[in-house]
Amino acid sequence: MSRCVRGAIPVLIALVVLIAACAPKPAATVPAAKRPLVLGMHALCETDADARVLVGEIPALAKRGVNLLIAEVDYWYDYASHPELRMENPVKKETVKALVAACRSHGIRLVPQFQSLGHQSWAEKTFPLLIKYPQLDESPGKYAGNKGTDPWGTEFYCRSWCPLHPDILPIVNDLYDELLDVFEADALHIGMDEVFIIADADCPRCAGKPTVELFARAVNDAHDHIVGKRGKEMMMWADRLLDGKAAGYGLWEASMNGTDKAIDMIPKDIIMCDWHYETKYPLQATPRSTFPSVKIFTDKGFRVLPTSFRNVKAVKSFIDQSLAVPSDKVLGHLCTVWHPLAKGQYAKLPQLRAASKKIKKARG
Ligand SMILES: [Zn+2]
């Protein structure tokens, strides 16, 4: 070491100390108000007419501060890849293109949604996949008329597809691809909420297997295609990944059939749409927070989009509690409505107005 360098050492040390002292210290918490927050709207498109109404609503939604629209189309799109799976009066390609253009010109991210695994029927109506391909049904030939008692002792709710059937992924991935392409989307919401029919005793592939493995397999298969192969983002409803008893949410807004441990078996880059609709939950004996799940997900490393419905008091409380979580993984808020609306009604929804007020204030 040269004399010149040795002489410079104290000066260098002093300089480093000075720089360290002047550098901004990392914040102990991420201030919620400084984040660019998402205000999302989830809308059902069950016919082409519904989707055309939605196109006309985009300017009003943008004015309300909405910057994410999740358009749930399921089997109601006019699929070219699988015309046999179209529902009646499906959403036409030109209507989707009008929606794409409207969202783009108003700065709204448009994400299509396709209900996967569960929700393959509603009330007495079974959706086209399990009608056209009954061999893909997790409980083939059971629950006639979509009625009965499921293995968990609750009233039959919705059919599921078999996550292990070798023919399921080629069909479903075609539908995912078509939606991603026609919506020109950078993400897909795969649903996957409220899966009660899983590991059915009469499924030759799934019987006796742990529900957690089957649920994780379904999530990972979707992720392999949407994120791995297509390079898009994946969103999902988060309820099956929560322990219903520990979180106190019960069997709808969380899982009571063992799927929750899948939270540690799936990629962390999935956006969790964590939906809760009430102001209090009967199983929460001594709640520190009404909505503990937001922190459960951020602690695990997931981004979370807390999601609400029509109870305005719950909407406000959920937004306040979730934005208080010290993590920039809390993305904002998603409002839902579970039936198509008439012209002029979307931006007037009380839940959206309440959420808009809070999110706009938090955006600063
Ligand atoms: Zn199965």
Boltz pocket constraint, residues with backbone or C-beta under 6 A from the ligand:
constraints:
  - pocket:
      binder: B
      contacts: [[A, 137], [A, 138], [A, 161], [A, 162], [A, 163], [A, 164], [A, 165], [A, 199], [A, 200], [A, 203], [A, 204], [A, 205], [A, 206], [A, 207]]
      max_distance: 6.0
